Amino acid sequence: MAIKPLADRVVAKKDAALEQTASGILLGEAKEKQNTAIVESIGPDVKNVKKNDRILYREYAATEVKVNGEEYLIIKEEDILATL
């Protein structure tokens, strides 16, 4: 990957929108905004998250960037609410 986060930043990719419920109901376009992502890389000061963790982050905390056609999120560790 081309992005190396600094300090307490995390680089992640958004999760794909849910297409089927647990009971098997197929969904159309997801109307709710997903605030979950998969961690791609972490900065040197990050302590509570590791690569490949699935995270839940604050709604407007992520900075969206596009590198080589791929979309990434850059999030401060303090804006990560939980791991899933």
N, CA, C and O atoms as a GROMACS GRO file, in nm:
protein
  336
    1MET      N    1   0.084  -0.118   0.000
    1MET     CA    2   0.000   0.000   0.000
    1MET      C    3   0.088   0.124   0.000
    1MET      O    4   0.198   0.123   0.055
    2ALA      N    5   0.040   0.230  -0.061
    2ALA     CA    6   0.118   0.352  -0.078
    2ALA      C    7   0.104   0.451   0.037
    2ALA      O    8   0.184   0.544   0.046
    3ILE      N    9   0.007   0.434   0.126
    3ILE     CA   10  -0.016   0.530   0.233
    3ILE      C   11   0.043   0.478   0.364
    3ILE      O   12   0.011   0.368   0.408
    4LYS      N   13   0.131   0.558   0.425
    4LYS     CA   14   0.187   0.525   0.555
    4LYS      C   15   0.141   0.633   0.653
    4LYS      O   16   0.188   0.746   0.645
    5PRO      N   17   0.050   0.600   0.744
    5PRO     CA   18  -0.003   0.700   0.835
    5PRO      C   19   0.100   0.746   0.938
    5PRO      O   20   0.188   0.670   0.977
    6LEU      N   21   0.088   0.870   0.980
    6LEU     CA   22   0.177   0.928   1.079
    6LEU      C   23   0.111   0.927   1.216
    6LEU      O   24  -0.012   0.922   1.227
    7ALA      N   25   0.192   0.931   1.320
    7ALA     CA   26   0.150   0.945   1.460
    7ALA      C   27   0.037   0.848   1.494
    7ALA      O   28   0.053   0.727   1.482
    8ASP      N   29  -0.077   0.901   1.538
    8ASP     CA   30  -0.188   0.817   1.586
    8ASP      C   31  -0.297   0.800   1.481
    8ASP      O   32  -0.415   0.788   1.516
    9ARG      N   33  -0.261   0.800   1.355
    9ARG     CA   34  -0.357   0.785   1.246
    9ARG      C   35  -0.366   0.640   1.201
    9ARG      O   36  -0.271   0.562   1.214
   10VAL      N   37  -0.482   0.605   1.147
   10VAL     CA   38  -0.509   0.471   1.095
   10VAL      C   39  -0.560   0.487   0.952
   10VAL      O   40  -0.643   0.574   0.926
   11VAL      N   41  -0.512   0.404   0.861
   11VAL     CA   42  -0.564   0.400   0.725
   11VAL      C   43  -0.653   0.277   0.714
   11VAL      O   44  -0.613   0.167   0.751
   12ALA      N   45  -0.775   0.298   0.662
   12ALA     CA   46  -0.871   0.188   0.654
   12ALA      C   47  -0.949   0.197   0.524
   12ALA      O   48  -0.950   0.300   0.457
   13LYS      N   49  -1.016   0.086   0.489
   13LYS     CA   50  -1.106   0.081   0.374
   13LYS      C   51  -1.247   0.058   0.428
   13LYS      O   52  -1.267  -0.021   0.520
   14LYS      N   53  -1.345   0.129   0.370
   14LYS     CA   54  -1.484   0.111   0.411
   14LYS      C   55  -1.530  -0.031   0.388
   14LYS      O   56  -1.489  -0.097   0.292
   15ASP      N   57  -1.614  -0.079   0.479
   15ASP     CA   58  -1.680  -0.208   0.462
   15ASP      C   59  -1.779  -0.200   0.348
   15ASP      O   60  -1.836  -0.093   0.323
   16ALA      N   61  -1.802  -0.308   0.281
   16ALA     CA   62  -1.906  -0.314   0.178
   16ALA      C   63  -2.042  -0.304   0.247
   16ALA      O   64  -2.059  -0.356   0.358
   17ALA      N   65  -2.137  -0.240   0.184
   17ALA     CA   66  -2.270  -0.226   0.241
   17ALA      C   67  -2.336  -0.363   0.253
   17ALA      O   68  -2.317  -0.450   0.168
   18LEU      N   69  -2.412  -0.381   0.358
   18LEU     CA   70  -2.482  -0.506   0.383
   18LEU      C   71  -2.586  -0.529   0.274
   18LEU      O   72  -2.667  -0.441   0.246
   19GLU      N   73  -2.586  -0.646   0.212
   19GLU     CA   74  -2.678  -0.675   0.103
   19GLU      C   75  -2.786  -0.774   0.142
   19GLU      O   76  -2.884  -0.791   0.070
   20GLN      N   77  -2.768  -0.840   0.257
   20GLN     CA   78  -2.866  -0.939   0.301
   20GLN      C   79  -2.872  -0.935   0.453
   20GLN      O   80  -2.768  -0.928   0.519
   21THR      N   81  -2.991  -0.941   0.510
   21THR     CA   82  -3.006  -0.942   0.655
   21THR      C   83  -2.976  -1.080   0.709
   21THR      O   84  -2.961  -1.176   0.633
   22ALA      N   85  -2.965  -1.091   0.841
   22ALA     CA   86  -2.937  -1.219   0.904
   22ALA      C   87  -3.046  -1.322   0.877
   22ALA      O   88  -3.020  -1.442   0.872
   23SER      N   89  -3.169  -1.274   0.859
   23SER     CA   90  -3.280  -1.367   0.832
   23SER      C   91  -3.295  -1.400   0.684
   23SER      O   92  -3.384  -1.476   0.647
   24GLY      N   93  -3.208  -1.344   0.599
   24GLY     CA   94  -3.208  -1.380   0.458
   24GLY      C   95  -3.281  -1.283   0.366
   24GLY      O   96  -3.293  -1.310   0.247
   25ILE      N   97  -3.329  -1.172   0.419
   25ILE     CA   98  -3.399  -1.075   0.336
   25ILE      C   99  -3.296  -0.997   0.255
   25ILE      O  100  -3.202  -0.941   0.311
   26LEU      N  101  -3.314  -0.993   0.124
   26LEU     CA  102  -3.223  -0.919   0.037
   26LEU      C  103  -3.258  -0.770   0.041
   26LEU      O  104  -3.375  -0.733   0.034
   27LEU      N  105  -3.156  -0.688   0.051
   27LEU     CA  106  -3.176  -0.544   0.058
   27LEU      C  107  -3.139  -0.479  -0.074
   27LEU      O  108  -3.054  -0.528  -0.148
   28GLY      N  109  -3.206  -0.367  -0.104
   28GLY     CA  110  -3.167  -0.286  -0.218
   28GLY      C  111  -3.046  -0.203  -0.177
   28GLY      O  112  -2.959  -0.252  -0.106
   29GLU      N  113  -3.040  -0.081  -0.222
   29GLU     CA  114  -2.930   0.006  -0.181
   29GLU      C  115  -2.940   0.034  -0.033
   29GLU      O  116  -3.049   0.059   0.020
   30ALA      N  117  -2.828   0.030   0.034
   30ALA     CA  118  -2.826   0.059   0.178
   30ALA      C  119  -2.848   0.209   0.197
   30ALA      O  120  -2.771   0.290   0.146
   31LYS      N  121  -2.952   0.244   0.271
   31LYS     CA  122  -2.984   0.385   0.293
   31LYS      C  123  -2.903   0.443   0.407
   31LYS      O  124  -2.874   0.563   0.409
   32GLU      N  125  -2.866   0.359   0.503
   32GLU     CA  126  -2.790   0.408   0.617
   32GLU      C  127  -2.642   0.415   0.583
   32GLU      O  128  -2.590   0.330   0.512
   33LYS      N  129  -2.577   0.516   0.634
   33LYS     CA  130  -2.434   0.531   0.612
   33LYS      C  131  -2.359   0.434   0.702
   33LYS      O  132  -2.382   0.429   0.822
   34GLN      N  133  -2.271   0.357   0.644
   34GLN     CA  134  -2.190   0.263   0.719
   34GLN      C  135  -2.072   0.337   0.783
   34GLN      O  136  -2.003   0.412   0.714
   35ASN      N  137  -2.050   0.318   0.910
   35ASN     CA  138  -1.935   0.376   0.978
   35ASN      C  139  -1.841   0.266   1.025
   35ASN      O  140  -1.782   0.276   1.133
   36THR      N  141  -1.827   0.163   0.945
   36THR     CA  142  -1.734   0.056   0.976
   36THR      C  143  -1.631   0.046   0.864
   36THR      O  144  -1.658   0.078   0.749
   37ALA      N  145  -1.513   0.000   0.901
   37ALA     CA  146  -1.405  -0.013   0.804
   37ALA      C  147  -1.307  -0.121   0.850
   37ALA      O  148  -1.310  -0.164   0.965
   38ILE      N  149  -1.222  -0.164   0.758
   38ILE     CA  150  -1.116  -0.261   0.787
   38ILE      C  151  -0.982  -0.187   0.786
   38ILE      O  152  -0.952  -0.115   0.691
   39VAL      N  153  -0.904  -0.204   0.892
   39VAL     CA  154  -0.776  -0.134   0.905
   39VAL      C  155  -0.675  -0.191   0.806
   39VAL      O  156  -0.653  -0.312   0.801
   40GLU      N  157  -0.613  -0.103   0.728
   40GLU     CA  158  -0.510  -0.142   0.630
   40GLU      C  159  -0.369  -0.122   0.686
   40GLU      O  160  -0.282  -0.206   0.666
   41SER      N  161  -0.348  -0.010   0.757
   41SER     CA  162  -0.217   0.016   0.819
   41SER      C  163  -0.236   0.113   0.934
   41SER      O  164  -0.336   0.184   0.941
   42ILE      N  165  -0.138   0.115   1.025
   42ILE     CA  166  -0.146   0.200   1.143
   42ILE      C  167  -0.018   0.282   1.159
   42ILE      O  168   0.089   0.241   1.115
   43GLY      N  169  -0.032   0.398   1.223
   43GLY     CA  170   0.082   0.483   1.253
   43GLY      C  171   0.160   0.430   1.372
   43GLY      O  172   0.113   0.340   1.442
   44PRO      N  173   0.279   0.483   1.396
   44PRO     CA  174   0.366   0.432   1.502
   44PRO      C  175   0.313   0.455   1.644
   44PRO      O  176   0.355   0.385   1.736
   45ASP      N  177   0.223   0.551   1.664
   45ASP     CA  178   0.173   0.580   1.798
   45ASP      C  179   0.039   0.514   1.830
   45ASP      O  180  -0.016   0.536   1.937
   46VAL      N  181  -0.013   0.433   1.740
   46VAL     CA  182  -0.141   0.365   1.762
   46VAL      C  183  -0.118   0.247   1.855
   46VAL      O  184  -0.027   0.167   1.834
   47LYS      N  185  -0.203   0.238   1.959
   47LYS     CA  186  -0.183   0.134   2.060
   47LYS      C  187  -0.294   0.030   2.066
   47LYS      O  188  -0.269  -0.085   2.102
   48ASN      N  189  -0.418   0.067   2.032
   48ASN     CA  190  -0.533  -0.020   2.058
   48ASN      C  191  -0.592  -0.087   1.935
   48ASN      O  192  -0.691  -0.159   1.946
   49VAL      N  193  -0.535  -0.065   1.819
   49VAL     CA  194  -0.589  -0.120   1.695
   49VAL      C  195  -0.474  -0.183   1.618
   49VAL      O  196  -0.361  -0.135   1.622
   50LYS      N  197  -0.504  -0.293   1.546
   50LYS     CA  198  -0.401  -0.355   1.463
   50LYS      C  199  -0.454  -0.378   1.323
   50LYS      O  200  -0.575  -0.367   1.298
   51LYS      N  201  -0.366  -0.410   1.232
   51LYS     CA  202  -0.403  -0.432   1.092
   51LYS      C  203  -0.508  -0.543   1.084
   51LYS      O  204  -0.504  -0.641   1.158
   52ASN      N  205  -0.603  -0.526   0.992
   52ASN     CA  206  -0.714  -0.618   0.964
   52ASN      C  207  -0.825  -0.616   1.069
   52ASN      O  208  -0.919  -0.695   1.059
   53ASP      N  209  -0.816  -0.529   1.170
   53ASP     CA  210  -0.928  -0.513   1.264
   53ASP      C  211  -1.044  -0.447   1.191
   53ASP      O  212  -1.024  -0.362   1.105
   54ARG      N  213  -1.165  -0.486   1.226
   54ARG     CA  214  -1.285  -0.419   1.176
   54ARG      C  215  -1.322  -0.316   1.282
   54ARG      O  216  -1.340  -0.351   1.399
   55ILE      N  217  -1.334  -0.189   1.242
   55ILE     CA  218  -1.356  -0.081   1.338
   55ILE      C  219  -1.486  -0.007   1.313
   55ILE      O  220  -1.540  -0.006   1.202
   56LEU      N  221  -1.535   0.055   1.419
   56LEU     CA  222  -1.650   0.145   1.414
   56LEU      C  223  -1.596   0.283   1.449
   56LEU      O  224  -1.533   0.300   1.553
   57TYR      N  225  -1.620   0.382   1.362
   57TYR     CA  226  -1.564   0.515   1.383
   57TYR      C  227  -1.672   0.622   1.383
   57TYR      O  228  -1.783   0.599   1.334
   58ARG      N  229  -1.639   0.740   1.439
   58ARG     CA  230  -1.734   0.850   1.444
   58ARG      C  231  -1.776   0.891   1.303
   58ARG      O  232  -1.698   0.879   1.208
   59GLU      N  233  -1.897   0.939   1.291
   59GLU     CA  234  -1.957   0.966   1.160
   59GLU      C  235  -1.876   1.060   1.072
   59GLU      O  236  -1.853   1.028   0.955
   60TYR      N  237  -1.833   1.174   1.123
   60TYR     CA  238  -1.764   1.273   1.039
   60TYR      C  239  -1.614   1.281   1.070
   60TYR      O  240  -1.551   1.382   1.038
   61ALA      N  241  -1.557   1.179   1.130
   61ALA     CA  242  -1.418   1.184   1.174
   61ALA      C  243  -1.318   1.144   1.065
   61ALA      O  244  -1.201   1.181   1.074
   62ALA      N  245  -1.361   1.072   0.964
   62ALA     CA  246  -1.268   1.019   0.865
   62ALA      C  247  -1.243   1.118   0.751
   62ALA      O  248  -1.334   1.188   0.707
   63THR      N  249  -1.119   1.120   0.706
   63THR     CA  250  -1.082   1.194   0.586
   63THR      C  251  -1.075   1.094   0.472
   63THR      O  252  -1.000   0.996   0.479
   64GLU      N  253  -1.152   1.117   0.368
   64GLU     CA  254  -1.155   1.025   0.254
   64GLU      C  255  -1.051   1.068   0.151
   64GLU      O  256  -1.046   1.184   0.112
   65VAL      N  257  -0.968   0.972   0.107
   65VAL     CA  258  -0.867   0.999   0.005
   65VAL      C  259  -0.873   0.889  -0.100
   65VAL      O  260  -0.917   0.777  -0.072
   66LYS      N  261  -0.828   0.922  -0.220
   66LYS     CA  262  -0.824   0.825  -0.329
   66LYS      C  263  -0.679   0.819  -0.378
   66LYS      O  264  -0.623   0.920  -0.419
   67VAL      N  265  -0.620   0.700  -0.375
   67VAL     CA  266  -0.483   0.678  -0.419
   67VAL      C  267  -0.481   0.561  -0.517
   67VAL      O  268  -0.527   0.451  -0.485
   68ASN      N  269  -0.429   0.586  -0.636
   68ASN     CA  270  -0.422   0.482  -0.739
   68ASN      C  271  -0.556   0.415  -0.764
   68ASN      O  272  -0.562   0.293  -0.783
   69GLY      N  273  -0.663   0.493  -0.764
   69GLY     CA  274  -0.796   0.440  -0.791
   69GLY      C  275  -0.862   0.372  -0.673
   69GLY      O  276  -0.978   0.330  -0.684
   70GLU      N  277  -0.795   0.358  -0.560
   70GLU     CA  278  -0.850   0.295  -0.440
   70GLU      C  279  -0.892   0.404  -0.342
   70GLU      O  280  -0.822   0.504  -0.325
   71GLU      N  281  -1.007   0.385  -0.276
   71GLU     CA  282  -1.055   0.480  -0.177
   71GLU      C  283  -1.017   0.433  -0.038
   71GLU      O  284  -1.039   0.318  -0.001
   72TYR      N  285  -0.960   0.525   0.041
   72TYR     CA  286  -0.917   0.496   0.177
   72TYR      C  287  -0.974   0.600   0.272
   72TYR      O  288  -1.014   0.709   0.231
   73LEU      N  289  -0.976   0.566   0.400
   73LEU     CA  290  -1.013   0.657   0.507
   73LEU      C  291  -0.891   0.676   0.596
   73LEU      O  292  -0.820   0.580   0.625
   74ILE      N  293  -0.867   0.799   0.640
   74ILE     CA  294  -0.762   0.824   0.738
   74ILE      C  295  -0.834   0.874   0.863
   74ILE      O  296  -0.906   0.974   0.860
   75ILE      N  297  -0.813   0.803   0.975
   75ILE     CA  298  -0.887   0.828   1.098
   75ILE      C  299  -0.790   0.838   1.215
   75ILE      O  300  -0.696   0.758   1.225
   76LYS      N  301  -0.812   0.935   1.305
   76LYS     CA  302  -0.733   0.942   1.427
   76LYS      C  303  -0.777   0.830   1.519
   76LYS      O  304  -0.895   0.793   1.521
   77GLU      N  305  -0.684   0.774   1.595
   77GLU     CA  306  -0.718   0.663   1.685
   77GLU      C  307  -0.826   0.704   1.785
   77GLU      O  308  -0.910   0.622   1.820
   78GLU      N  309  -0.826   0.827   1.832
   78GLU     CA  310  -0.926   0.870   1.930
   78GLU      C  311  -1.068   0.875   1.871
   78GLU      O  312  -1.165   0.879   1.946
   79ASP      N  313  -1.081   0.875   1.739
   79ASP     CA  314  -1.211   0.877   1.675
   79ASP      C  315  -1.264   0.737   1.644
   79ASP      O  316  -1.373   0.722   1.588
   80ILE      N  317  -1.187   0.635   1.679
   80ILE     CA  318  -1.233   0.497   1.664
   80ILE      C  319  -1.307   0.461   1.792
   80ILE      O  320  -1.252   0.466   1.902
   81LEU      N  321  -1.434   0.423   1.775
   81LEU     CA  322  -1.521   0.395   1.890
   81LEU      C  323  -1.508   0.253   1.942
   81LEU      O  324  -1.518   0.229   2.063
   82ALA      N  325  -1.486   0.157   1.851
   82ALA     CA  326  -1.480   0.016   1.892
   82ALA      C  327  -1.422  -0.069   1.782
   82ALA      O  328  -1.416  -0.027   1.666
   83THR      N  329  -1.380  -0.189   1.818
   83THR     CA  330  -1.345  -0.291   1.719
   83THR      C  331  -1.458  -0.392   1.718
   83THR      O  332  -1.519  -0.418   1.822
   84LEU      N  333  -1.486  -0.447   1.603
   84LEU     CA  334  -1.598  -0.542   1.589
   84LEU      C  335  -1.546  -0.681   1.555
   84LEU      O  336  -1.625  -0.774   1.539
   0.00000   0.00000   0.00000
